[in-house]
Amino acid sequence: MTSTDPTVVPDPWQSLHQLLAAMDAEIEQVYVERGIKGVRPRFAYPLIRLAHTGPLTIRELAESLNRSHSAISQTVAAMRKEDLVTSEPGPDARTRRINLTERGRSLVPFLEAEWRATHATVAELDGEIPYAMTDVVEEVRRALEHRSMRERILRHLTEPPQ
């Protein structure tokens, strides 16, 4: 333990996490107002993709969405609990194929409309603020391509004496 608690300094990530959580909560509120219960914003992308591709393994779905296997596995488990998807044995004993249930399939037209409306909202927000969020994200991505987060952390890391 060091002499000072580094967590007393404001967390630079906190405002971003809070903003994203608030935005997700408002999207979820749109679902609730439409009578759609148990659906979270993170479900929209995989449900829409499955509607267009048909059944996929978790690995195939993760790759098609550019998400980690672990994240999609957790999302699929949550969607299964809400009767949005089923999983059946895949091409080999280690894989499961994920497919939409009737409930999941029935929600896709609304989720596609919400997806488009959300994208339009982000574009609207980008026009209202001095630095477009999408541009800022792209600039950060480019800066991290030049020098990775890991490299930057290591440059600042001072390990405590043993």
N, C-alpha and C positions, 0 to 999 in steps of 0.2 A: 504494500500500500504506500502511496505517496503522501506527502504532507498536505496537499490540497485536493479536494474533490473536484475532478474536472467536469462533473455533471451539473455543477451549480451555474456554469456558464450557459447561456441560452443555446439550445440545440439548433444548429443551422438548418436541419432537415424538418424540424417540427412544423413550421408554417406550410411547407410543401405537403407534408403528410396530412395535415389538417385540411388544407384546401382540397386535396384529392378525395379525402373521406367525405367532406361536405358535398362535393360535386356528385359523388356516388350516391350519397344519401338522398339528394334531390332527384336523381334519376330513379332510384328505387321508389321514391314517393310518387312519381309519375305512374309507375306500375301499380302501386297500391290504389291510387285514385281511379285507375281503370279496372279495379277488381282483380288484379293479378297478384296473388299472394305467394310468398316463398321463392320469388324469382329475384335474383340479385344482378346488378349490372354486369358482373364478370361472367355471367352465364350467357349473355347475348352472343358474343363472338363464337364460342363453340357451338351453340345451338344453331345459329345461322349457317355456319360452315357445314355442320352435319346435314342440314336440310338440303344443301346444294351438292354435297359429295356422296351422301349415303353413309353407311356404317364405316367407321375407321377404328383402328386400334388406338390406344392412348398415345403411343409413340407417333403414329401417323398424324393424329389430331394435334399433338404438341408441335410437331414439325411444321404442319400447315399453318399454325397460328403464331409460329416463332415464339413459343413459350416453353418452359422447362417441363420435362416429363412429370416431375414432382408436383408442380403447380397444376397441371391439367389433371393429374390423378386425383388431387384433392378437390378440384372443381367438379370433376365427374362424380365423385362420391357424394358431394353436396347436391348435385343435380339429380342423382339417383334417388336420394331421400325425398326430393320434391316431386318424384314421378315424372321427370322430364326426359330421362334417358334410361335405357336398359343396357346391360352388358351381357354378352354371350361369349362362349369359348371362341377364340380366334383360330387362325390357321395352325397354331401349335399350342401346346399345353401351357406355355408361359404368357400368352397374350389373350386379351379380351377385346371383342369388337363392341364399340359403343354405337348405339342406335337411338333415334328419337322415339319416345312414346307418343301416343296420340295427343296427350296434353302438350308435350314439347312441340310437336309439329303444328298444333293449333295456334301456338303463341308466336311462331316465326314471322308471319306477316306483320304483326304489331312490332316485334323486336326489330325487324328490318326498317320499319317506318321510324321507330325511336332512334335507331343507329344513324339514319340519314339526318334526322332532326338534331341529334347531338353534334354531328359533324358541322351542320349549318350554324349551330350555336357557338361552337369553337371558332369558326371563321368570323362570326359576328363579334365575339370577344376579342379576337386578334385585331379587328379593325378599331376597337374602342380603346385599346391600351397602347402606350407609346412603344412598347417592345412586344411584338407578337409572341405568344407562348410557344407556338410551333417553331418560330425562328430561334428563340432562345434555346429550346431543346436541341435543335439542330446544331447550333453554335457550340453548345456544351458537348454534344456527341463528337463534333469535329475536333474540339480542343482535347478531348480524351483519346482520340485516335492519335493525335500528335504526341501526347504524353499521358499514359494511362492513369487511372485513379490509384492503382497500386503503386506505380512509380512516384506519384505525387505524395502519397501517404508515407512511403519509405523515406523520401527526402525530408519530411518533417518529423519523422519518428525518432524520438530519443528514448531508448529503452532504459528502464531503471537499473541501477547497479545490482549485481547479484549478491 
